[in-house]
Amino acid sequence: MACAIHVQSKQPDKAHEIADWLGNFDEHRTHGRPIGYDLAHDKGLIVSRLEDDQELQEAVLSVFHATMVTFQSTNCMKIVENHKGKGYYLVANVVVQPVPQAKVPKAQNVPADTQAPS
Protein backbone atom coordinates (compact mmCIF):
# COMPACT_ATOMS: atom_id res chain seq x y z
CA MET A 1 0.00 0.00 0.00
CA ALA A 2 1.55 3.29 -1.08
CA CYS A 3 1.54 6.45 0.97
CA ALA A 4 2.90 9.97 0.74
CA ILE A 5 5.22 10.94 3.58
CA HIS A 6 5.64 14.51 4.85
CA VAL A 7 8.19 15.22 7.56
CA GLN A 8 6.83 18.22 9.35
CA SER A 9 6.83 18.95 13.02
CA LYS A 10 6.60 21.93 15.34
CA GLN A 11 8.53 19.82 17.83
CA PRO A 12 12.24 19.96 16.91
CA ASP A 13 13.06 16.95 19.10
CA LYS A 14 10.41 14.85 17.34
CA ALA A 15 11.66 16.01 13.92
CA HIS A 16 15.24 15.03 14.86
CA GLU A 17 14.01 11.67 16.15
CA ILE A 18 12.20 10.99 12.86
CA ALA A 19 15.18 12.19 10.79
CA ASP A 20 17.52 9.94 12.78
CA TRP A 21 15.19 6.98 12.27
CA LEU A 22 14.86 7.63 8.51
CA GLY A 23 18.64 7.99 8.19
CA ASN A 24 19.44 4.84 10.16
CA PHE A 25 21.33 2.57 7.75
CA ASP A 26 20.96 -0.51 9.95
CA GLU A 27 17.18 -0.08 9.90
CA HIS A 28 16.60 0.76 6.23
CA ARG A 29 19.83 -0.17 4.32
CA THR A 30 18.47 0.88 0.90
CA HIS A 31 15.97 3.13 -0.86
CA GLY A 32 14.41 -0.07 -2.17
CA ARG A 33 12.78 -0.94 1.14
CA PRO A 34 9.39 0.70 1.42
CA ILE A 35 8.06 2.27 4.60
CA GLY A 36 4.38 1.40 4.86
CA TYR A 37 1.62 3.68 6.06
CA ASP A 38 1.19 2.01 9.46
CA LEU A 39 4.90 2.08 10.33
CA ALA A 40 5.30 5.69 9.16
CA HIS A 41 2.23 6.74 11.14
CA ASP A 42 3.42 4.86 14.25
CA LYS A 43 6.81 6.63 14.03
CA GLY A 44 5.04 10.01 14.09
CA LEU A 45 5.18 10.98 10.43
CA ILE A 46 2.26 12.83 8.90
CA VAL A 47 1.14 10.45 6.15
CA SER A 48 -1.81 10.09 3.84
CA ARG A 49 -2.88 7.09 1.79
CA LEU A 50 -2.64 7.49 -1.97
CA GLU A 51 -5.90 5.56 -2.27
CA ASP A 52 -7.65 8.50 -0.59
CA ASP A 53 -6.80 10.81 -3.53
CA GLN A 54 -7.47 9.05 -6.84
CA GLU A 55 -5.96 11.83 -8.98
CA LEU A 56 -2.73 11.86 -6.96
CA GLN A 57 -2.55 8.06 -6.99
CA GLU A 58 -2.88 7.95 -10.79
CA ALA A 59 -0.16 10.60 -11.18
CA VAL A 60 2.23 8.78 -8.84
CA LEU A 61 1.59 5.40 -10.51
CA SER A 62 2.10 6.94 -13.98
CA VAL A 63 5.52 8.23 -12.96
CA PHE A 64 6.36 4.91 -11.27
CA HIS A 65 5.40 2.84 -14.32
CA ALA A 66 7.23 5.14 -16.76
CA THR A 67 10.34 4.93 -14.59
CA MET A 68 10.20 1.13 -14.36
CA VAL A 69 9.80 0.80 -18.15
CA THR A 70 12.78 3.13 -18.65
CA PHE A 71 14.99 1.17 -16.25
CA GLN A 72 13.97 -2.21 -17.71
CA SER A 73 14.32 -1.30 -21.38
CA THR A 74 17.37 1.00 -21.40
CA ASN A 75 20.80 1.29 -19.78
CA CYS A 76 19.54 4.19 -17.66
CA MET A 77 20.51 3.76 -14.00
CA LYS A 78 19.38 7.05 -12.45
CA ILE A 79 16.77 9.70 -13.25
CA VAL A 80 16.54 13.11 -11.59
CA GLU A 81 13.93 15.51 -12.97
CA ASN A 82 12.33 18.71 -11.74
CA HIS A 83 9.06 20.51 -12.33
CA LYS A 84 10.69 22.81 -14.90
CA GLY A 85 11.34 20.05 -17.42
CA LYS A 86 15.03 19.75 -16.58
CA GLY A 87 16.54 16.36 -16.01
CA TYR A 88 19.69 14.39 -15.35
CA TYR A 89 19.96 10.83 -16.59
CA LEU A 90 22.80 8.48 -15.72
CA VAL A 91 23.28 5.85 -18.40
CA ALA A 92 25.62 2.88 -18.02
CA ASN A 93 28.12 2.39 -20.80
CA VAL A 94 27.97 -1.31 -21.44
CA VAL A 95 30.78 -2.81 -23.50
CA VAL A 96 30.13 -6.27 -24.82
CA GLN A 97 33.22 -8.19 -25.81
CA PRO A 98 33.04 -11.45 -27.71
CA VAL A 99 33.92 -14.51 -25.67
CA PRO A 100 36.77 -16.46 -27.26
CA GLN A 101 35.57 -19.79 -28.58
CA ALA A 102 37.24 -22.91 -27.26
CA LYS A 103 39.18 -24.78 -29.92
CA VAL A 104 37.70 -28.20 -30.39
CA PRO A 105 39.93 -30.70 -32.18
CA LYS A 106 38.52 -31.98 -35.43
CA ALA A 107 37.21 -35.54 -35.38
CA GLN A 108 39.59 -38.10 -36.77
CA ASN A 109 38.70 -41.20 -38.64
CA VAL A 110 39.60 -44.13 -36.42
CA PRO A 111 39.30 -47.70 -37.74
CA ALA A 112 36.34 -49.50 -36.14
CA ASP A 113 38.46 -52.27 -34.71
CA THR A 114 40.63 -49.80 -32.71
CA GLN A 115 37.80 -47.82 -31.06
CA ALA A 116 37.30 -48.11 -27.33
CA PRO A 117 34.35 -50.26 -26.27
CA SER A 118 31.24 -48.26 -25.33
DODRENDREN-451650 format. One line per field, with one value per residue (C-alpha): residue number from 1; residue in three letters; x, z, y negated. Coordinates in pm, 1 decimal, decimal comma, padded with zeros to 6 digits. Layout:
BEGIN
n = c(NUM;...) .
res = c(ALA;...) .
xx = c(X;...) .
zz = c(Z;...) .
yy = c(Y;...) .
This chain:
BEGIN
n = c(1;2;3;4;5;6;7;8;9;10;11;12;13;14;15;16;17;18;19;20;21;22;23;24;25;26;27;28;29;30;31;32;33;34;35;36;37;38;39;40;41;42;43;44;45;46;47;48;49;50;51;52;53;54;55;56;57;58;59;60;61;62;63;64;65;66;67;68;69;70;71;72;73;74;75;76;77;78;79;80;81;82;83;84;85;86;87;88;89;90;91;92;93;94;95;96;97;98;99;100;101;102;103;104;105;106;107;108;109;110;111;112;113;114;115;116;117;118) .
res = c(MET;ALA;CYS;ALA;ILE;HIS;VAL;GLN;SER;LYS;GLN;PRO;ASP;LYS;ALA;HIS;GLU;ILE;ALA;ASP;TRP;LEU;GLY;ASN;PHE;ASP;GLU;HIS;ARG;THR;HIS;GLY;ARG;PRO;ILE;GLY;TYR;ASP;LEU;ALA;HIS;ASP;LYS;GLY;LEU;ILE;VAL;SER;ARG;LEU;GLU;ASP;ASP;GLN;GLU;LEU;GLN;GLU;ALA;VAL;LEU;SER;VAL;PHE;HIS;ALA;THR;MET;VAL;THR;PHE;GLN;SER;THR;ASN;CYS;MET;LYS;ILE;VAL;GLU;ASN;HIS;LYS;GLY;LYS;GLY;TYR;TYR;LEU;VAL;ALA;ASN;VAL;VAL;VAL;GLN;PRO;VAL;PRO;GLN;ALA;LYS;VAL;PRO;LYS;ALA;GLN;ASN;VAL;PRO;ALA;ASP;THR;GLN;ALA;PRO;SER) .
xx = c(00000,0;00155,0;00153,9;00290,1;00522,4;00564,2;00819,2;00682,7;00683,3;00660,0;00853,3;01223,8;01306,4;01041,3;01166,2;01523,7;01401,3;01220,4;01517,7;01752,0;01519,0;01486,0;01864,2;01943,5;02132,5;02095,8;01717,7;01660,0;01982,7;01847,3;01597,0;01441,3;01278,1;00938,5;00806,1;00438,4;00161,9;00118,9;00490,2;00529,6;00222,7;00341,9;00680,6;00503,8;00518,1;00225,8;00113,9;-00181,3;-00287,8;-00264,0;-00589,7;-00765,4;-00680,1;-00747,0;-00596,2;-00273,2;-00255,2;-00288,2;-00015,8;00222,7;00159,0;00210,1;00551,9;00636,2;00540,0;00723,4;01033,5;01019,8;00980,5;01277,9;01498,7;01397,4;01431,9;01737,5;02079,7;01953,8;02051,2;01938,1;01677,2;01653,7;01392,8;01232,8;00905,6;01069,4;01134,0;01502,8;01654,2;01968,9;01995,8;02279,8;02328,2;02561,6;02811,7;02796,5;03077,6;03013,0;03322,5;03303,9;03392,3;03676,8;03556,9;03724,1;03917,5;03770,2;03992,7;03851,8;03720,8;03958,8;03869,6;03959,9;03930,1;03633,9;03846,0;04062,8;03780,5;03729,6;03435,0;03124,1) .
zz = c(00000,0;-00108,1;00096,8;00074,2;00358,3;00484,6;00756,5;00935,4;01302,4;01533,9;01783,4;01690,6;01909,8;01733,8;01392,5;01486,3;01614,8;01285,9;01079,2;01278,1;01226,6;00851,0;00819,2;01015,7;00775,3;00995,3;00990,0;00623,1;00431,5;00089,9;-00085,9;-00217,0;00114,5;00142,2;00459,9;00486,1;00606,0;00945,5;01032,8;00915,5;01114,3;01424,7;01403,2;01408,5;01043,0;00889,9;00615,5;00384,2;00179,0;-00197,0;-00226,7;-00059,4;-00353,2;-00684,1;-00897,8;-00695,8;-00698,7;-01078,9;-01118,5;-00883,7;-01050,6;-01397,8;-01295,9;-01126,6;-01432,2;-01676,3;-01459,2;-01435,9;-01815,0;-01864,8;-01624,5;-01770,6;-02137,9;-02140,4;-01978,4;-01765,7;-01400,3;-01245,2;-01324,8;-01159,2;-01297,0;-01173,9;-01233,0;-01490,4;-01742,2;-01658,1;-01600,7;-01535,2;-01659,5;-01571,8;-01839,7;-01801,6;-02079,8;-02144,4;-02349,6;-02482,4;-02581,4;-02770,9;-02567,4;-02725,9;-02857,8;-02725,5;-02991,5;-03039,3;-03218,1;-03543,1;-03538,1;-03677,2;-03864,0;-03642,2;-03773,8;-03613,7;-03471,0;-03270,9;-03105,9;-02732,5;-02626,8;-02533,1) .
yy = c(00000,0;-00328,7;-00644,8;-00996,6;-01094,3;-01450,9;-01521,7;-01822,1;-01894,9;-02192,8;-01981,8;-01996,4;-01694,9;-01485,0;-01601,2;-01502,6;-01166,6;-01099,4;-01218,6;-00993,8;-00697,6;-00763,3;-00798,9;-00484,2;-00256,7;00051,0;00007,9;-00075,9;00016,6;-00088,5;-00313,0;00006,6;00093,8;-00070,2;-00227,5;-00139,5;-00367,7;-00200,6;-00207,7;-00568,8;-00674,2;-00485,7;-00663,1;-01000,9;-01098,4;-01283,3;-01044,7;-01008,5;-00709,0;-00749,2;-00556,5;-00850,5;-01080,8;-00905,1;-01182,8;-01186,2;-00805,9;-00794,6;-01060,3;-00877,7;-00540,4;-00693,7;-00822,7;-00491,0;-00283,8;-00513,8;-00492,7;-00113,4;-00079,6;-00313,0;-00117,2;00220,8;00130,4;-00100,2;-00128,6;-00418,8;-00376,2;-00705,5;-00970,3;-01310,8;-01551,1;-01871,2;-02051,2;-02281,4;-02004,5;-01974,8;-01635,6;-01439,2;-01083,5;-00848,3;-00585,1;-00287,8;-00239,1;00131,2;00281,4;00627,3;00818,5;01145,0;01450,6;01646,4;01979,1;02290,5;02477,7;02820,1;03069,7;03198,5;03553,5;03810,2;04120,1;04412,8;04769,5;04949,6;05227,1;04980,1;04781,5;04811,2;05025,9;04825,9) .
